[in-house]
Amino acid sequence: MSTLNNEEIEKKLSDLNGWNRADAKTIERNFSFKKFLTGIAFVEKIAHHAENVQHHPNIIIDHTSVTVRLSTLDEGGITKKDVDSAAAYNQIFHEVNA
């Protein structure tokens, strides 16, 4: 799998609510929750997804905020795996907050 070019990344990010480029090789989103345990439930669900697809994010938990960063280390940048995971995490976020 090859990295996406800048144009492809910007197009994909425009379709992903809340996701931005953290740097040239990483996308990220900060998810906010009303309760700490809701954020933890979210992290657990994205961890299961990551295991299923064998693509693992960096996760920072800060009280009621969870920051998720995605990059494909083997490819040295942002790939379709990152974009697909970001879309899945957005869906999980909506399910946890339903």
N, C-alpha and C positions, 0 to 999 in steps of 0.2 A: 504494500500500500504506500503510495507516495503522498508527500505533503501537498496541501492545497496552496495555490498562489494567492497573493493579496486580494485580488478581485474576487476570487471564489470565497475566501474567508469573509470578506465584507458582505457579500451577498447572503451567505449562510447566516451570519450574525444578525442581519436585518430581519430574518425570519425567526430568530430565537429571542424571545422576550427576556430582557435583563442581562444577557450575556455580552461581554466586551472582551477586547484583547487586553490581557495583562501585560504582554510584551510580544515580541515577534513570533514566539514559539508556544504561547499559552493563551487559552481563553479562560475567563472566570466569571462567576456570578456570586453575589451575596444574597442569600435567602434569609428573610426575617420571619420570626415566629413569635406568637404571643406568649408561649411558655417554653421553658428550657426543654422539658421532656418531649414536646412536639418536634423540636429540632433534632433531638436524639433519635426519635422514631424515623424521621426523614433520613438521617445518616445511616441508620440500620437498613432501610429500604434501598438506598443507593449503593450501599456496600454489597447487598445481595445481587443487585443488577450488575455491578462491576465484576463480581465473581463469575456470574453467568456468561458475560461477554469477554472475560479476561482482559479488561481495560480499566485500570484503577486510577481514580483521581487523587489529588491532594485535597485534604479536607481540614479546615480550621474551624473549630467550635469556639464561639465566644458568647457565652450566656444564651441569649435568644437569637443569635446570628450564626449562620453557617456559611462559610465561604468555600466554594468548590472551584478547583483549578484543574484544567484538562490540557494535556499535551501528550503526544505520542513520542516517547523517548527513543524508541528504536528507529524512528524516522527523522528525529531531530526537529519536530515542528508540529503543526496542526494538520490533522488528517480527518477523513470522513468518520473515523472512529470517535474522535472528539466531538464532532458536531452531532452525531447520532446519540452519544451519551448525554450531551447537553439537552437535547430534545427529550430524552427519556427522563432526565432529572427534573425538567420543567413539569412533565406529566406527573411524576411522583410528588412533587411539591403541591400541585393542585389536589391530588388525592389525599394527602396528609392534612391539608387545610380545609377539606370539604366539610 
